[in-house]
């Protein structure tokens, strides 16, 4: 009642003298409430069991009243009242601790005990945040709530919660209590002003396990909540709460015992470890790309960095358990392996976003000259995540996998994400903290190798599909789109790397991946055309995406030859050119650079100049001879034919190096894509590519493309 009266008085905008009088009155009340906590604790220690329920009721009212006064004083800037009210933490720390430690504490074990614990926890949480907001944290942590007072209460409170609710945390009537306890654990373990508390937690194995019994179920609950539509999930599960759950698990006070717990349960009955991996992966995969309302960029960037570290560490535990078992088949069932692949693919799709925010977090730490710069740790975590992906797909390769087109889509999405992550990985590796640890090559190299291994698996799966056939035309169309997307990202990666040598990619070794993608796309298109009821005809007209891939592949192969100073007849380059001529537009046969490369290869092999280790087999040598026989002089419509193929891409500029671009591979599908304002046919990922393509030759075909577009529309209306 008194709290409500004070709130009404303050809402009426009283004068300064009245505010000062209220401030003094609140300070006097704070002294009495603080003394009450000490007196009630004495009653518990020396009183009878019959007194416990009365003390519990008084504690409940006193804690609630103190919380209301503290909130009111904070809202109206009554600094003296706030300082005085901080001493009310004696209510939970003395009386509450004594109550929970009493041998007769089972009295009132249900509703009353829960309500009393809620008000204690709320008071402590408000007091801790108030101390930090007014700059009184040092006094609070040293005098009012030092580790020897706060940590025993925290341990008892979590234990009481577990006794009341059991192990199924994250739901139920006690959920608000769980949320506030998590906030206190977050402050104690993570916040800089509570370093002495975190150090004490680090030395107390029993307390560590108690706090993990709170945080780990809440981690699972967060993962479940993030899978629900925003309107259906619990309102408390905001990004701030997720951060308060995740960040302590990466700190020295709780991280090591958490990971040790995972290692101990990763073999045999691995349900606990598997569920933790699943929850962390789900949270990582479902994190928003931009900072949501109600959070700050600083907290959001720190959360992304911590999630990257957390996922990297749990991924390492899983990889080691697989290595120890020597066989993924015996450790996980078929359904579990498929689920792991799908979950990890979703997480890999978020890797570029995670690295982008991690770079921001590291740049902020470096600007503040903070000791929290962990570029090397973050790059190591990135490598651990990718290593788990490589372990999973390597196991699938060893199992002689003959999967379906659903697997192709998963692997393509993962490969595209790994390539999109390269610029941010390179930016993170270029920060001073990372340069000191000499981890730049590892950061980009492991992403590159994983993308390579992914395309190897795609090739193997598609060979199986060529024998067994796809399940449906819809699966074929989705796989073809995914292969096109990955092929486009590989081409962009090549152009990005030629413009950014610091990426340290072995460009020549990317070429087989390009060839695998195009061959797989051709296989999928051919098998799809053979499906019963299919109207597609592979022999009459080449699919438009294969034409576009052929044109882009020629540009990428020639770019590698130039960047790596390879001779025009290098076998790797020539192999891609031959493949592009088979699947691309006929106009490619008149390209002077293509003709020169094929001629040089034929001449070198006929003269016996090529090293034996790189000499092509006779069956492959027939292709250069065949294409030499089919070589033709440039035709008037060649440029338009090549431009038409390029305009089916999400970016018609063949030398596009934008790895950050997300979306499909087809025209108009990229995020932020724009269309040529004149021809209305060519699409670009941005103005830089549109201007570059205009200079590269689009200006010579723009009008013709526009005219063809108009003619096609008129033809469609005539057919109707």
Secondary structure, DSSP 8 states (H G I E B T S, - for coil): -HHHHHHHHHHT---HHHHHHHHHHHHHHHHHHHHHHHHHHHHHHHS-GGGHHHHHHHHHHHHHHHHHHHHHHHHTT-HHHHHHHGGGGHIIIIIIHHHHHSTTTTTTTTHHHHHHHHHHHHHHHHHHHHHHHTT-HHHIIIIIS-HHHHHHHHHHHHHHHHHHH-S--SSSTTHHHHHHHHHHHHHHHH-GGGHHHHHHHHT-HHHHHHHHHHHHHHHHHHHHHHTS-TTTS-TT--HHHHHHHHGGGGSTTTHHHHHHHHHHHSSSS-HHHHHHHHHHHHHHHT--SS--TTS-HHHHHHHHHHHHHHHHHHHHHHHHHHHHHT-HHHHS-HHHHHHHHHHHHHHHHTHHHHHHHHHHHHHHHHHTT-TT--HHHHHHHHHHHHHHHHHHHHHHHHTT----HHHHHHHHHHHHHHHHTHHHHHHHHTSHHHHHHT-HHHHHHHHHHHHHHHHHHHHHHHHHHHHH--S-HHHHHHHHHHHHHHHHHHHHHHHHHHH-GGG---GGGGHHHHHHHHHHHHHHHHHHHTSTT----TTTS--HHHHHHHHHHHHHHHHHHHHTT--TT-HHHHHHHHHHHHHS-GGGGG-HHHHHHHHHHHHHHHTT-S-TTT---HHHHHHHHHHHHT-----TTHHHHHHHHHTTBSS--TT---TT--B-SBTT-BTT-EE-TTTS--EESSHHHHHHHIIIIIHHHHHHHHHHHHHHHHHHHHH-
